Amino acid sequence: MALLITDECINCDVCEPECPNGAITQGEEIYVIDPDLCTECVGHYEESQCVEVCPVDCIPLDPNRPETKDELMAKYEILTK
């Protein structure tokens, strides 16, 4: 699954530079994650880096974007070609 940032985001700016795919950007009110670029850090790290650094725990899995680890790895391979 891709991740998403909830409205509990405090715009602390720590997640954006941690994303190896550039999936996190500043939205109109809070940071947002582009689900087409999010691989949950599969292929880069063991854990999702944005989730690791988030001080308010506002980055859950997006229930509207179910993806298996194999699908995330395939997306990673496309993004890193």
N, C-alpha and C positions, 0 to 999 in steps of 0.2 A: 504494500500500500504506500502511496505517497503520504507525506506528512502535511499537516496544515497548522497554521498559527491561529489561535482563537483570539477573541476580543479581550482576553485577559492580558494580552501583550502590553508591556510598559514601554516599548520603543527604546530599550536599553542599548541596542546596536551590537550586541555580542554575537548574535547568530549569523548575521549576514557574512562576515569574513570567514566564518568557519565552514561554509558550504563549498565543497570541492567542485560542484557542478554549476555554481552561480544561480541556483534556483530561488534564492531568497533575495527579495528586493523590498524597498520601502514602498508601501501602498499609500493610499490616501490618508488613512488613519493609523494603520498598524503595518508591520511587516507582513508580507505574503510569500507563499511558496508556490512556484510554478510546478504543478504536478507532472508536467511533461519533462521536466528536468530533474525532478527529485527521484533519487534511487535509494533513499534512506541511508546513504553513504555506502551501499553495497558496491563492492569493487574497490573502494577507497579505504574504508575503516570497518572495524568490527561493530561499532556502535554509531548511531546517528549523532554527528557532532553538534548540530544545533540543539538537540535534546539534552546533550551532556552539559552544555554551557548555559542553558536557559535558567535564569534565577527564579522564574515564577511558574515553571512547569506548564507552559501553555502551548506545547507542540505535540499533540496526539497524532495517531494514525488517522488518515482521512477515510471514514467509512464509505464514502462514495467512490473511492479509487482502490478497490481491492487488487493487489498484485502479489504474486508469489515471489520468493527469493529468486527463482529462475527468471521470471519476467523482469525483476529489477536488475539482474545481472545482464540480461539481454539489452535493456535500456542503457545501462552503463557502457556496454561494448559499443553501442551505436554512438553515444555521446563522446566517447574518447577515441573514435577513429581518427 
